[in-house]
Amino acid sequence: MSNELVLASIVFVIIGFVLVGAFLASIKLGPQDRDNKAKHTLYESGVTNPVGGTNLRFSIKFYLVAILFVLFDVEIIFMFPWAVNIRELGYLGLFEMFMFMGLLYAGLIYIYKKKALSWD
C-alpha cells in the first residue's frame, strides 16, 4: 500500500468521525423542547394572523417570466468574460459571441411570436 493511500484513508476516517461527532453534539446541545406551542403558530412578516389561505394558485406566467429572466441573465455571465478578453480572442471570439447572441435573439423572437410574455 502506498503512503498516499494510507494518508487519504486516515483523512477520510477522521472527517467521518468529525462529522458524526458534530451531528451528535448538535443533538445533545440543541434545544430539547420539541412540542413548543409558539413553534407551531403561524407567523408571516410580523402578522400573527395571516389573511387568506395557503393554497393560492399562481398563474404559470409568473414561473415562465422567472425562468426566462434566469435564462437571459445567464447570458451576462458568458458575455462579461468575453468583454474582458476581447482583444486576446480576436475575430474568432467576436464571431462566436455574435453567434451566441444571435441564438439568444432567435430564442427571444420565438418567445415573442408564441406570445409567452403577454398577460391576457
N, C-alpha and C positions, 0 to 999 in steps of 0.2 A: 504494500500500500504506500502511496506517495504521501509526502508530508502535507501537500496542499489539500488532498482529500481528507486527511485526518483533521486538519485545521478547519476546513469547511464544515465537516460534520460536527465538530465541537461547537462552532459558532451557531449552527442551526439548533443544536440541543439547548444551548444557553438562551438563544432567542425564544425558543419554545417555553423554557422554564420561566423566563421573564414575563411572557405574555400570559401564561397560566397564573403566575403569581399576581400580576396586575388585575386579572379578572377576579380572582378570589379575594383580593384586597378590596376591590370595589364593592363586592357583595357584603363583606364584613363591615367596611367603613361607611357604606352608603346609608341613606335613610331607610329605616325598617318599617315606617308607617305605610302599609300597603292600602288600607281602607280609609284614607283621609277623605273627609266629606268635601273639603274645598278642592280636592284634586278632581272630583267628578262633576263639579259645577261648570256651567257654561261661562265663558269669558271671551269677548270679542272686542278688541280695540277700546278697552275701558268701559264697555257697556256690559253690564252683568245680565241683562235680559234682552238678548238679541231679538230683532223683529224679523219675521219671515221664516220659512223652512230651509232646511239644508239640502233639499232635493231639487233645487232650481236647475233647470236645463238651459245651458248656454247654446247659442247658435254656433254651428260649425264654422261660421265665418271668422269668429274670434280666433280659433285654433289655426285656421288657414292663413290668416294675416300674420299670426305669430310665427308660423313655420316659414312663411315667405320672408319675413323680416330676418330670421336667423339665416336663411339661405343667402340672401343678398348682403347680409352683414359679414358673412364668412368671406365674401368677395374681397372685402377690405383687408382681411388678414393675408390674402395672397397678393394684393396689389401693393401693400406697404413695402415689403422686402424688395419687390421688383423695382419700385420707385427709388429705393435707396441704392440699388446696384445696377441702375440702368446703363451706366457707362461701361461697366465690365461685361454686360450681357450683349451689347451691340445690337445690330439689326435683327438678328435671330430672336433675341429676347423681346424686342419690340414687336416683331411679328407674332410670337407666341402669346404675348399679352393681349394683342388686338384680337387674336383668335379666341382667347378666353373670354374677353369682354363681349365679343360677338355672340358667343354661345349664351352668355348670360342675357344679352339683349334679346336674342331669339326666344329664350325662356320667358322673358318679361312680355314680349309680344304675344306669345302663346297664352299666357295668363290673362292678358288684356282681352284677347279675342274670345276666350272662354267665359269672359265676364266674371272671373273669380273674385274680383275686388269690388263688384257692385253690391250695394246694400239694399236691394229691393226686397 
